[in-house]
Amino acid sequence: MPLRRRALLAAGLAVAAPALVRAQETVVVSDLLGRSVRLDRPARRIVLGQGRLLSLMGLLHPDPVSLLAGWASDLPVVLPDEYSLWRKRFPEIDTVPQLGRRVLGDMSLEAVVQLQPDLILLNRMNAGAVDAEGRGETLDKVAALGIPVAVIDCMAEPLRDTLPSIGILGALLGRPSQAAALSEFYAAGLTRLDRWFADHSPPTQRVLLHNHGGGRECCYSIAQGSFAALLLRVAARSIAADLLRRPLGQLHKEYVLTHPADAYVTTGGVYNGRGGVSLGAGIAPDLAARSLADMLRAQGLAELPPVADGRAFALWHGFNEMPQHLVALEALAGWLHPDARAMFDPRPTMEAFNKRFSAVPFQGTYWTSLSG
């Protein structure tokens, strides 16, 4: 073996050896609730209390399916388009035991124990109500199994919880370097947004934020958290926040008509002809734009001033559960503030997520407007 090649190989082994040692080291981390979580080594048999947490795992690990001992069954039901991409990339996902959709509901704790996991991952919704010390009925019952339990989340308060959740999960999976790279990329995107809005101070836009537009009578809306939190970051506000005292609720059409908004934003997905806005894996851009226009007409919303002015937009609903909501933030910034359009283009950001991080890259249309 040539001397240079031997030197390079030796250098590579020297770098790899500490990593191999670290992979066997005890992991101790505080989860989102401040609870200490201890693993004898990075997790290798994980039960997901929400199946959609797999998307976050897939930003940190090249084969997250290989780490699953079992999972909740929500992903195939709620995001069937994305699940089809996961099946195509990892056919073995069909063999992972599905445990139901609700922890302590149709998800049997006895079934979880039989899978012999070394970690259970929950989000805030799974964990249920907790006290100031991060204790609650659901968590106490799950923790009583003697299996480490960690809470991470990107949905309830995405701009508060996403960065710490990336770090927590990176430690639990033994992927701290990947977590650091993702955190740096995500934080840089937020910094660019914050700097522009601090420098320009545009007027706050009032937005009719329609949850799953077309899925039910107008207009079930988001007032707090998730997409409403994203609006606040880009100098906008859901008009539902003026009326509702809970995160989600119904705005009657009379209220919508008498409290005009500056813009209309709805969320969409794969509704299989049920009347919503078609967005997600496998959706073509022209179909997405056409479905938005069709939904607005069917709901009698075409007469709203922002819709009549062409200020009607749609985002894929799945953005509210993953760091890719950075893409949604950039789309919102450009839609709601014309002066920001030259600065924020969601396409390169989506491409960077796909190329640098995603085990299963997005393939389809994930945002649209009346102009396509």
N, C-alpha and C positions, 0 to 999 in steps of 0.2 A: 504494500500500500504506500503510495507516495507520502512523503513527510508532511506536506501541506494538508493532504486529506486526513491523515491521522490526527494532526493538530486540530483541525476543524471538528472532527468526530469527538475528540477528547473534550474540546470546549463545549460541544453540544451536550455531552454526558454530564459535564460539570454543572451546566445550567439545569438540566433535567432532574438531576439527583435531588436537589432541594425540593423541587416541585413534587417528586414522588414521596418524599418524607412528609411534606406538608399535607398531601392528600390523605395521610393516615392520622393526622393530628386531630385532637379534640376541637370541636367547633363550639364556641359559646358566643351567643349574640342576643341582643334585646329586640323583640319584635315590635310592631307598631303600637301595641298596647303597653309597652314597657316591661313585658314579661321576659324573664331570662329563659333562653332555649339552649339546651346543651345536647350535642351529638358526639358520639365517640369518634366519628369520622364523618366526612361529607355524605349527605344522604344518597342512598342508592335504591331505596324502595319507598316511594312517596305515594301517599293517598291524597288526592285533591278534593277538598270539600266543594270546590267549584271547578268544573272542567275547563272553564275559560281561562283559568290561571295558567294553563298550558302555553298560551301565547306569550306570556311573560317569561316562562321557562325557556321557550324557544328563542328568545333574544340573548340568552346567556349560555345555552348549551346546544351543541350541534345535533344531538339526538335525545331530546327530552323524553320521548316516548319510552326509551329504554330504561328510564328511571321510574316509571309508573308501576306501582303495585296494584292500584285501583283508582277509580275517579268517579266523580259525580257525572250524571248523564246529560247535563245541560247543553254542552257544546253541539252535539248532533241535532238537538231540537231547536235551540235558539239561533245558532249560526250554522245551518246545514251547508251553506256554500263554503265557508271556511273549513268545515270538517271534511268536505270532499277534497280540499287541497292537502289536508293532513293525511288522509287515507292514501292519496296518490304518492306522497313523499314517504310515508311510513305505513305500509299496508298492515303491519303488525298491530296497529292501534286498535283494530277490530277485536283483538284477543285480550285486551286489557279489561278486567272486570269492571262493569258499571254498577254503581251502588245506589242509584236513585238520585233525586235532585235536591233533597232537603235533609241537612244534618239533623239528627234526632227526629226526623219525620219518616220518609220512606228510605232513608239511609240507615241501615241497621249497624249499630256499633259492634255487635257480635260479628257481623260479616267483615267489618274493618279489621278486627283483631285477628281473624283467621288468615288475613292476607299477610300478616307479619311485617307491617311497614316499619321503617325506622324514622319516619316523619309524616305528620299530617299537616297539610297546608290549608288554612282557611282564609277567607277574606272577612271584612268587617261585617258584612251581612250574615255570613255563616255563623260568626262568633256570637251574634245577638247582643243584647244589652249587657253592658259591663259597668262595674263601678270604677272609682278613681284608681284602683290598683290593678285594673285589667281583669277582674274576676266577674264571672257571671254564670248563670245556670248551664248554658250550653258548653262553655269552655270548661267548667268544673267537671261535667260529666265526661267530656272527651278526654281531659287530662287524667281522669281517674283510670283510664285504660293503661296508664303507665307508658304511653308512647309520646315522645316529644311532639308538641303542637306549636306551630308558629302562625301568626296572623300577619298577612301582607295585603295590600289593596291599592288599586289605581282608579277606583270608581267613585266612591262616596265623596272624597275630597281629593281629586286627582292632582291638583297643584301642590297640595301639602304632603301627600302620601307617596307619590310615585318615586321620588329620589330615594327616600329611606327604604322603600320596598325593594328597589333594585339592589341596594347594598346588602340588605338582610338576605335576600334570596341568593345573591352571589356568594355570600359566606356559607350558607347552608348547602349549596351545591359544590363548594370547593372551586368556584369560578370567580375569585376576586378581581383578577385582571380584566376579564370581560365585563364584569359589573362596573369597574372603574371607567372603562372606555365608553360604555353605554351612558353612564352617568355624566361624563364629560360632554358627550355629544348632546344629550338632552338639555343639560344646564346651559350650554352655549346657545342653543336655540331659544331658550327662555330669555337669556340675557339680551340677545338681539332684539327680541320683541319688546322687552321692558325698556331698553335704551331708546328705541324709536318712539314709543309712546311717551316717555319722559321728555324727549326733545321736542315733540310736536304737539302734545296735549290736545288731541282732537276732541270735539264734543262727544259726550256719551250718547250712544245710539240705543233707542228703545226697540227691543226685539220681541216679536211674537215667536216664542220658542215652543214649537209644536212637537210633542213626543209621538213618534211613530205616526206621522201624518197619514190619514186615510185608514188607519187601523180601527178607528172608532169615531163617533160623532165629534165634531169640532167643539172645543179644542183641548184635549188633554195636554197639559203643559208642565214644563220643568221650572220650578221656582228657585231651588237651592241645590248646590252641589252639582256634580257631573257636568253636563253641558252648560248649565247656568254659571258654574264657576269659571268655565272657559271664557264665557262672554265677559265676565268682569275683568279678566286679564287683558282684554283687548278693547277697553273703553266702551263697553256695551252692558246692557242690563235686560234681563227677562222681565216683561211687563207682569208676568205672573207673580213676581216677588212683591209687587205692590198689594196683592190681594191674598195670596195663599200663605198659610203659616206652617206648611209642611213641604217637603221636597217636590212632591208631585200632586197634581190635582186638576180638576176640570174648570176650564174657563168657558162660560156659555158664549154663544156666538154674539149675543147682544152686547156683552162686555167687550168682546174683541172689536166689534164695529164702533163702539162709542169711546174706546180708548185706543186710538190709532197708534200704531208702531211705525218706526222708521224703516224696519226691515222684517222679513218673515224668514225664519229658519226652521226646518223640520229635520227629523232623522228618518233614515230609511234602512232597508235591508232586502232580504229575499222573501217576498210575500207570495210568490207563486200565483199571481193573478188576483190576489185578494184586495187590491186597490191601493196599496201603499207605494212609496217611492222605491224603485228598484235600484239598489246599490249593493256592492260587494263583489265577491269572486265570480268571474265569468260574465259580469254585466258589461255590455258595450256602452260607450258614452252616449250614443244617440238614444238608446233605450232608457238610460237614466234620466236624461233631460225630458224626454217625452212623457215618462211616467210621472215626473213632477208636475208638468202642465196638466196632465189628465187628472191627477189627484186633486189639484187646486180647483179645477172645474167641477169635479164630482162633489166636492165638499162645499161648493158655493163660496169659495174664498178668492176667486179671480177678481171680485169686485173690491177687495181690500186695497187701499191706496198703495202700499208698498208693492203688492203683487202687480197691480196695474202699471206701476212704474218700472217693473222688471227687477225689483229688489227682493226676489224670492230664491232661496237657496236650500240645499239639502246636504247633510253629512251622514255617512255610514254610522249606524247606531253603535256598532262595535268599538268605535274609537273611545268610548267612555270607559273601557276596561283595560287599557294598555298604554304604554308610553307613546305610541303612535298618535295619541291625541295632540302631540306637537304639530302634526300635519293639519289637523282640524283647526288649531289655533292660527296657523299661517293662512289657511283658507279664509277663516273668519276675518282676520285682519284686513286682507285685501278686499273682501266683499263689502265690509261695513265702512271702510275708510279708503276711498279711492286714492288718496295721496300715498297710501301704503302699498299699493299694488306692485309698484316697481321694485319694492324692497322684499316682499314676501311672496314666494312662489312655492306652493306645497309639493310640487312634483319632484324637485331635487331632494327634498327632505325625505319623501317616501322612497325614492331610489336609494338614498343612503341607508335608510333602515333595512331595505331589502338586501343590499349588497354587503353591508358590513356586519349585520347582526342577525337577521331572521333565518331560522332553520327552515321555515316555510314562507317564502316571499309572497307578498300580496300580488294577486293577478286579477285585475278587474277595474271597476270604476267605484271610487269611494267618496266622491263629492261631485255635486253638479249644481247647475243653476238653470234658470229659464233660457239662458242663451247657450247652454251646453258647457 
